[in-house]
């Protein structure tokens, strides 16, 4: 198991900047506004050849009530409890504040391996702050500039020593049990020793999107069985897109909790624009997208735009209607929802619609079955022979119309790729084939091969005409 390193400190000292520096990409949102980070975010850190698990945390606030700041503090304390090494970051230019002193005293009492990191230490303006940092009683501060990358070598030494100590302790703590060793005359089949359904490389990326306060974070916490991300009555709590690895029936699933996405006209502040851009980027990297709707006000315009965006990105979609426990007449409401879904989302006809409650856990297994079913459809491969038998039946039932007095000839169809299913139709005049006929074929593909809900791509190409150059082409060989 990899070493776990947590970056902690008060707001706006540069924790997320260092996190992005160590993971090698801009995962965490960074802005001059204090308190940008709210949830703890994990990534694979690297310094030289050293690899470790890295946790970015929210700025520490001295709050113990039920406020948002107190919930953020709980997330930070959870990261501290998990960490093997804690990087306590202060701002060298601002000097040591009372909050730094209070947090430092708590860390000294925790008994954890704490290292003091003085960020923004470039230039002479940071020298007084570096000297003042000794007052925290955590030893010599590491002069660092997360933005420019100076001082990373000192972090390499600290993490390297921690890795060596961890390896030595694991070696001493693991006794050699002769009875546990296999006999030399017995052949052990690795496939029989492992769960045949378990494959650590077959993880599934699932992004959960929706309008603010639709219950996305509540659903994630219910799925993983812990308070992994912040929740509350306030709209727009989540800012970063938080990836949470999780296992369901032997399958590794990377759940991605995203910020609520409002209409573009209402997004004015820079920080919310960054959060929305991060959420939209999560759609591009996902395989399955769960669109959360509020059962008390479903299928608003923004919901439909998000569903259309998922379809255009070619991702498989599952619609989850949350807060179902608040609906009184459930049967009548469900019928109306399914009718509205088919009417408002014709481009995703047959999309799975699951009613659930993230708060109580109602219908969670049904949601997972819908996810796995749509994943199978999204990855479907159909033999060319079956596709062309389908095409022949469709053309016989409804031949393509004549355009400008000339009949269109449909030659054949084949599947070019999956994820999403993409087909190529070869005909005599691709530009003249009406869009209505393409919809006819697309809807037929959905019904015939049970591909409801997944995006379909149907491209039209000109078939090979051997008399195109005025003479018949000869087959060579």
C-alpha positions as CSV (number, residue, x, y, z in Angstrom):
1,X,0.0,0.0,0.0
2,X,1.3,3.4,-1.0
3,X,2.4,6.1,1.5
4,X,-0.3,8.6,2.2
5,X,0.7,12.3,2.3
6,X,-1.8,15.0,3.3
7,X,-1.4,18.8,2.7
8,X,-3.1,20.8,5.5
9,X,-3.2,24.5,6.6
10,X,-5.4,27.5,6.9
11,X,-7.2,28.9,3.8
12,X,-5.3,30.5,0.9
13,X,-1.7,29.4,1.7
14,X,-1.3,27.4,-1.5
15,X,-2.2,23.8,-0.7
16,X,-4.0,23.2,-4.0
17,X,-1.1,24.7,-6.0
18,X,1.3,22.3,-4.3
19,X,-1.2,19.4,-4.9
20,X,-1.3,20.2,-8.6
21,X,2.5,20.5,-8.7
22,X,3.0,17.1,-7.1
23,X,0.3,15.2,-9.2
24,X,1.7,16.8,-12.4
25,X,-1.7,18.2,-13.6
26,X,-4.3,20.8,-12.8
27,X,-6.7,18.7,-10.9
28,X,-7.6,21.0,-8.0
29,X,-9.2,24.4,-8.6
30,X,-6.9,27.3,-7.8
31,X,-7.9,30.9,-7.3
32,X,-6.9,33.9,-5.1
33,X,-10.3,33.6,-3.3
34,X,-9.8,32.0,0.2
35,X,-11.6,28.8,0.8
36,X,-11.8,27.5,-2.8
37,X,-11.2,23.9,-1.7
38,X,-14.0,22.4,0.4
39,X,-13.7,18.6,0.0
40,X,-10.6,16.5,0.4
41,X,-9.3,15.5,-3.0
42,X,-6.9,12.6,-3.7
43,X,-4.4,12.1,-6.4
44,X,-1.3,10.1,-7.3
45,X,1.7,12.2,-6.3
46,X,5.2,11.8,-7.7
47,X,8.5,13.3,-6.7
48,X,11.3,11.8,-8.8
49,X,10.9,8.1,-8.7
50,X,8.8,8.2,-5.5
51,X,5.1,7.6,-5.9
52,X,2.6,8.1,-3.1
53,X,-1.1,8.9,-2.4
54,X,-1.6,12.6,-2.0
55,X,-4.6,14.3,-0.3
56,X,-5.5,18.0,-0.7
57,X,-7.7,19.4,2.1
58,X,-9.9,22.4,2.8
59,X,-8.5,25.4,4.7
60,X,-8.7,24.7,8.4
61,X,-11.3,26.7,10.2
62,X,-11.8,26.8,14.0
63,X,-15.5,25.9,13.9
64,X,-17.2,23.0,15.7
65,X,-20.9,23.7,15.1
66,X,-23.1,22.5,12.2
67,X,-21.9,25.2,9.8
68,X,-20.3,24.6,6.4
69,X,-16.9,25.5,7.9
70,X,-17.3,22.9,10.6
71,X,-18.1,20.3,8.0
72,X,-15.0,21.3,6.0
73,X,-13.0,20.9,9.2
74,X,-14.3,17.4,9.6
75,X,-13.0,16.5,6.1
76,X,-9.6,17.9,7.0
77,X,-9.5,15.9,10.2
78,X,-10.4,12.7,8.3
79,X,-7.5,13.3,6.0
80,X,-5.1,13.8,8.9
81,X,-6.3,10.5,10.4
82,X,-5.5,8.7,7.2
83,X,-2.1,10.3,6.5
84,X,1.3,8.8,7.2
85,X,3.0,12.1,6.5
86,X,1.4,15.6,7.1
87,X,2.7,18.7,5.3
88,X,1.6,21.6,7.4
89,X,1.7,24.6,5.1
90,X,1.9,28.3,6.2
91,X,2.3,31.5,4.2
92,X,5.9,32.8,4.6
93,X,5.0,36.2,3.3
94,X,2.0,36.7,5.6
95,X,3.9,35.3,8.7
96,X,2.4,33.1,11.4
97,X,-1.2,33.9,12.2
98,X,-3.2,32.9,15.3
99,X,-4.9,30.3,13.2
100,X,-1.6,28.8,12.2
101,X,-0.5,28.7,15.9
102,X,-3.8,27.0,16.9
103,X,-3.6,24.4,14.1
104,X,0.1,23.8,14.8
105,X,-0.7,23.1,18.5
106,X,-3.3,20.5,17.5
107,X,-1.0,18.8,15.1
108,X,1.8,18.5,17.7
109,X,-0.6,16.7,20.0
110,X,-1.8,14.4,17.3
111,X,1.4,12.3,17.3
112,X,1.5,12.2,13.5
113,X,4.6,12.8,11.4
114,X,4.3,16.5,10.7
115,X,6.6,18.6,8.6
116,X,6.3,22.4,8.4
117,X,6.2,23.8,4.9
118,X,6.6,27.6,4.4
119,X,5.1,28.4,1.0
120,X,5.6,31.6,-1.1
121,X,9.2,31.7,0.2
122,X,10.7,33.2,-2.9
123,X,12.4,36.6,-2.4
124,X,13.5,38.5,0.7
125,X,9.9,39.4,1.7
126,X,9.5,35.8,3.0
127,X,12.6,35.9,5.4
128,X,10.8,37.3,8.4
129,X,8.0,34.7,8.0
130,X,10.6,31.8,7.8
131,X,12.2,32.9,11.1
132,X,8.8,33.3,12.7
133,X,7.8,29.8,11.7
134,X,10.2,28.3,14.3
135,X,7.8,29.5,17.0
136,X,5.3,26.7,16.0
137,X,7.6,24.1,17.6
138,X,7.6,21.9,14.5
139,X,11.3,22.1,13.7
140,X,13.0,23.8,10.7
141,X,10.5,25.0,8.1
142,X,10.9,23.9,4.5
143,X,11.2,27.0,2.3
144,X,9.0,26.3,-0.7
145,X,7.4,27.9,-3.7
146,X,4.6,25.7,-4.9
147,X,4.0,28.0,-7.9
148,X,7.6,28.0,-9.1
149,X,8.6,24.6,-8.0
150,X,11.5,25.6,-5.7
151,X,12.1,23.5,-2.6
152,X,10.6,20.3,-4.0
153,X,14.0,18.6,-3.4
154,X,13.5,18.9,0.4
155,X,10.1,17.3,0.0
156,X,11.8,14.4,-1.9
157,X,14.1,13.8,1.1
158,X,11.2,13.8,3.6
159,X,8.9,11.5,1.6
160,X,11.9,9.3,0.7
161,X,12.7,8.7,4.3
162,X,9.0,8.0,5.1
163,X,8.8,5.5,2.3
164,X,11.9,3.7,3.6
165,X,10.6,3.6,7.2
166,X,7.3,2.3,6.0
167,X,8.9,-0.5,4.0
168,X,11.1,-1.5,7.0
169,X,8.2,-1.6,9.4
170,X,6.1,-3.7,7.0
171,X,8.9,-6.2,6.6
172,X,9.3,-6.5,10.4
173,X,5.6,-6.8,10.9
174,X,5.0,-9.6,8.4
175,X,6.2,-12.9,9.9
176,X,7.1,-15.8,7.7
177,X,4.5,-18.5,8.2
178,X,5.8,-21.8,6.8
179,X,2.3,-23.3,6.9
180,X,1.0,-20.6,4.7
181,X,3.5,-21.4,1.9
182,X,2.2,-23.7,-0.9
183,X,3.8,-27.2,-1.2
184,X,6.3,-27.5,-4.0
185,X,4.5,-30.5,-5.5
186,X,1.1,-28.8,-5.7
187,X,0.3,-26.7,-8.8
188,X,-1.8,-23.6,-8.0
189,X,-3.9,-22.1,-10.7
190,X,-4.0,-18.3,-10.1
191,X,-7.4,-18.1,-11.7
192,X,-8.9,-20.5,-9.2
193,X,-7.4,-18.5,-6.3
194,X,-9.0,-15.2,-7.3
195,X,-12.5,-14.1,-7.8
196,X,-13.0,-14.5,-11.5
197,X,-15.2,-11.4,-11.6
198,X,-12.4,-9.3,-10.1
199,X,-10.2,-7.5,-12.5
200,X,-8.4,-4.4,-11.1
201,X,-7.8,-3.1,-14.7
202,X,-11.5,-3.0,-15.6
203,X,-12.6,0.0,-13.7
204,X,-15.6,2.0,-14.8
205,X,-15.7,5.8,-14.8
206,X,-19.1,7.2,-13.7
207,X,-19.7,10.9,-13.5
208,X,-22.7,12.2,-11.5
209,X,-23.9,15.6,-12.8
210,X,-27.0,17.8,-12.4
211,X,-28.3,21.1,-11.2
212,X,-27.2,22.5,-7.8
213,X,-28.8,20.9,-4.8
214,X,-30.0,17.9,-6.8
215,X,-28.4,15.5,-4.3
216,X,-25.3,14.4,-6.1
217,X,-23.0,14.4,-3.1
218,X,-25.6,12.7,-0.9
219,X,-25.8,9.9,-3.4
220,X,-22.0,9.5,-3.5
221,X,-21.9,9.3,0.3
222,X,-24.7,6.7,0.3
223,X,-22.9,4.6,-2.3
224,X,-19.5,4.5,-0.6
225,X,-21.0,4.2,2.9
226,X,-19.2,7.2,4.5
227,X,-19.2,11.0,4.6
228,X,-16.7,11.2,1.8
229,X,-17.8,14.5,0.3
230,X,-19.5,17.5,1.9
231,X,-23.3,17.7,1.9
232,X,-25.8,20.2,3.3
233,X,-28.8,22.3,2.6
234,X,-26.7,25.0,0.9
235,X,-26.7,24.9,-2.9
236,X,-23.4,24.8,-4.6
237,X,-21.3,23.3,-1.9
238,X,-19.3,21.1,-4.2
239,X,-16.7,22.9,-6.3
240,X,-14.0,20.5,-7.4
241,X,-14.9,17.3,-9.2
242,X,-14.0,14.7,-6.6
243,X,-13.1,11.2,-7.8
244,X,-14.0,8.5,-5.3
245,X,-12.9,4.9,-6.0
246,X,-15.5,2.3,-4.9
247,X,-16.2,-1.3,-5.4
248,X,-19.6,-2.9,-6.2
249,X,-19.8,-6.7,-6.6
250,X,-16.1,-7.0,-7.3
251,X,-16.0,-4.2,-9.8
252,X,-14.0,-1.0,-9.3
253,X,-16.0,2.1,-10.1
254,X,-14.5,5.6,-10.1
255,X,-17.3,7.8,-8.9
256,X,-16.9,11.5,-9.8
257,X,-18.9,14.0,-7.8
258,X,-19.3,17.2,-9.7
259,X,-20.4,20.8,-9.0
260,X,-23.9,21.8,-9.8
261,X,-24.3,23.2,-13.3
262,X,-26.6,26.2,-13.6
263,X,-27.6,27.9,-16.8
264,X,-24.7,29.7,-18.5
265,X,-26.4,33.1,-18.2
266,X,-26.5,32.8,-14.4
267,X,-22.9,31.8,-14.0
268,X,-21.1,35.1,-13.4
269,X,-18.4,34.6,-10.8
270,X,-15.0,33.4,-11.9
271,X,-14.9,30.6,-9.2
272,X,-18.3,29.2,-10.3
273,X,-17.1,29.3,-13.9
274,X,-14.1,27.2,-13.0
275,X,-16.2,24.7,-11.1
276,X,-18.7,24.3,-14.0
277,X,-15.8,23.9,-16.4
278,X,-14.4,21.2,-14.2
279,X,-17.8,19.4,-14.1
280,X,-18.1,19.6,-17.9
281,X,-14.6,18.2,-18.3
282,X,-15.6,15.2,-16.1
283,X,-18.3,14.3,-18.7
284,X,-15.6,14.1,-21.4
285,X,-13.5,11.6,-19.3
286,X,-16.5,9.5,-18.1
287,X,-17.9,6.4,-19.7
288,X,-21.3,6.5,-17.9
289,X,-23.0,9.7,-16.9
290,X,-25.7,9.8,-14.2
291,X,-27.9,12.8,-14.6
292,X,-29.5,13.6,-11.2
293,X,-33.0,15.2,-11.3
294,X,-34.9,16.7,-8.5
295,X,-38.2,14.7,-8.2
296,X,-40.0,17.9,-7.0
297,X,-39.1,19.8,-10.2
298,X,-37.8,17.4,-12.9
299,X,-36.9,18.0,-16.5
300,X,-36.3,21.7,-16.3
301,X,-34.6,23.3,-19.3
302,X,-31.1,22.9,-17.8
303,X,-31.7,19.2,-17.3
304,X,-32.5,18.8,-20.9
305,X,-29.5,20.7,-22.0
306,X,-27.2,18.6,-19.8
307,X,-28.7,15.4,-21.3
308,X,-28.2,16.7,-24.8
309,X,-24.6,17.6,-23.9
310,X,-24.0,14.0,-22.8
311,X,-25.4,12.7,-26.0
312,X,-23.2,15.0,-28.1
313,X,-20.2,13.9,-26.2
314,X,-21.1,10.3,-27.0
315,X,-21.4,9.1,-23.4
316,X,-23.9,6.6,-22.0
317,X,-26.6,8.2,-19.9
318,X,-28.7,7.1,-16.9
319,X,-31.3,9.5,-15.5
320,X,-31.7,9.2,-11.8
321,X,-34.7,11.0,-10.2
322,X,-33.6,11.8,-6.7
323,X,-35.7,12.7,-3.6
324,X,-38.3,10.1,-4.6
325,X,-39.3,9.8,-0.9
326,X,-40.8,13.3,-1.1
327,X,-43.2,12.3,-3.9
328,X,-46.7,11.5,-2.7
329,X,-48.4,9.9,-5.7
330,X,-45.5,7.8,-7.0
331,X,-47.2,5.6,-9.7
332,X,-48.9,8.6,-11.4
333,X,-45.7,10.7,-11.2
334,X,-43.6,7.8,-12.6
335,X,-45.9,7.5,-15.6
336,X,-45.6,11.2,-16.3
337,X,-41.8,11.2,-15.9
338,X,-41.4,8.3,-18.4
339,X,-43.7,10.1,-20.9
340,X,-41.8,13.4,-20.5
341,X,-38.5,11.6,-21.0
342,X,-39.5,10.0,-24.3
343,X,-41.1,13.2,-25.5
344,X,-38.3,15.7,-24.5
345,X,-35.3,13.5,-25.3
346,X,-36.1,11.8,-28.6
347,X,-32.3,11.6,-29.4
348,X,-32.0,9.3,-26.4
349,X,-35.1,7.2,-26.8
350,X,-35.2,4.4,-24.2
351,X,-32.8,6.0,-21.8
352,X,-32.8,4.3,-18.4
353,X,-34.8,6.2,-15.8
354,X,-34.4,5.2,-12.1
355,X,-36.2,6.7,-9.2
356,X,-34.2,6.7,-5.9
357,X,-33.5,8.5,-2.7
358,X,-29.8,9.2,-2.0
359,X,-30.7,10.1,1.6
360,X,-32.4,6.7,2.4
361,X,-30.6,4.5,-0.1
362,X,-33.8,3.5,-1.9
363,X,-33.3,1.7,-5.3
364,X,-29.5,1.9,-5.2
365,X,-29.2,-1.7,-6.6
366,X,-31.6,-0.7,-9.5
367,X,-29.4,2.2,-10.3
368,X,-26.3,0.0,-10.5
369,X,-28.1,-2.5,-12.7
370,X,-29.1,0.3,-15.1
371,X,-25.5,1.5,-15.2
372,X,-24.1,-1.9,-16.0
373,X,-26.7,-2.5,-18.6
374,X,-26.1,0.8,-20.4
375,X,-22.4,0.1,-20.3
376,X,-22.9,-3.2,-22.1
377,X,-25.0,-1.5,-24.7
378,X,-22.4,1.3,-25.1
379,X,-19.7,-1.3,-25.8
380,X,-21.9,-3.5,-28.1
381,X,-20.4,-4.9,-31.3
382,X,-22.8,-6.2,-34.0
383,X,-21.6,-8.5,-36.8
384,X,-21.9,-6.9,-40.3
385,X,-24.1,-9.8,-41.5
386,X,-26.7,-9.0,-38.9
387,X,-26.5,-5.3,-39.6
388,X,-27.1,-5.9,-43.3
389,X,-30.0,-8.2,-42.7
390,X,-31.5,-5.5,-40.6
391,X,-30.8,-2.9,-43.3
392,X,-32.4,-5.1,-46.0
393,X,-35.6,-5.5,-43.9
394,X,-35.8,-1.7,-43.3
395,X,-35.3,-0.8,-46.9
396,X,-37.9,-3.3,-48.1
397,X,-40.4,-1.9,-45.5
398,X,-39.7,1.7,-46.4
399,X,-37.4,2.4,-49.4
400,X,-35.5,5.7,-49.5
401,X,-37.3,8.5,-51.4
402,X,-36.3,9.5,-54.9
403,X,-34.6,12.9,-55.0
404,X,-34.7,15.1,-58.1
405,X,-36.3,12.1,-60.0
406,X,-33.3,9.9,-59.2
407,X,-33.6,6.8,-57.0
408,X,-31.2,6.5,-54.1
409,X,-29.4,3.1,-53.8
410,X,-28.7,1.8,-50.3
411,X,-25.7,-0.6,-50.7
412,X,-24.7,-1.8,-47.2
413,X,-24.0,-0.9,-43.6
414,X,-21.3,-1.9,-41.1
415,X,-20.4,-1.0,-37.5
416,X,-17.1,1.0,-37.5
417,X,-16.6,1.3,-33.7
418,X,-18.3,1.1,-30.3
419,X,-18.2,3.5,-27.3
420,X,-20.6,4.8,-28.6
421,X,-21.9,2.5,-31.3
422,X,-21.0,4.0,-34.7
423,X,-22.3,2.8,-38.0
424,X,-21.4,3.6,-41.6
425,X,-24.0,3.5,-44.3
426,X,-22.9,3.3,-48.0
427,X,-25.2,4.6,-50.6
428,X,-25.1,6.1,-54.1
429,X,-25.6,9.8,-53.2
430,X,-24.9,10.5,-49.5
431,X,-25.6,14.2,-49.7
432,X,-29.1,13.6,-51.1
433,X,-30.2,11.1,-48.4
434,X,-32.9,12.9,-46.2
435,X,-32.3,13.4,-42.5
436,X,-35.7,11.9,-41.8
437,X,-34.6,8.6,-43.4
438,X,-31.4,8.6,-41.3
439,X,-33.6,9.0,-38.2
440,X,-35.8,6.1,-39.4
441,X,-32.7,3.9,-39.6
442,X,-31.3,5.1,-36.3
443,X,-34.6,4.4,-34.5
444,X,-34.7,1.0,-36.1
445,X,-31.2,0.2,-34.9
446,X,-32.2,1.1,-31.3
447,X,-35.3,-1.1,-31.4
448,X,-33.8,-4.1,-33.3
449,X,-30.6,-4.4,-31.2
450,X,-31.9,-3.1,-27.9
451,X,-29.7,-0.1,-27.8
452,X,-32.1,2.2,-26.0
453,X,-30.6,5.2,-24.3
454,X,-27.1,5.1,-25.7
455,X,-25.9,7.6,-28.3
456,X,-25.8,6.3,-31.8
457,X,-23.7,7.6,-34.7
458,X,-24.7,6.9,-38.3
459,X,-22.4,8.3,-40.9
460,X,-23.2,8.1,-44.7
461,X,-20.5,7.4,-47.3
462,X,-20.5,7.0,-51.0
463,X,-20.2,3.4,-52.1
464,X,-17.4,2.3,-54.4
465,X,-18.5,2.8,-58.0
466,X,-16.3,0.8,-60.4
467,X,-17.4,3.1,-63.4
468,X,-16.6,6.3,-61.6
469,X,-13.6,7.1,-63.9
470,X,-15.4,6.0,-67.1
471,X,-14.0,2.5,-67.2
472,X,-14.4,-0.6,-65.0
473,X,-11.8,-1.0,-62.3
474,X,-10.0,-4.3,-62.4
475,X,-9.2,-6.3,-59.3
476,X,-5.4,-6.9,-59.1
477,X,-4.1,-10.2,-57.8
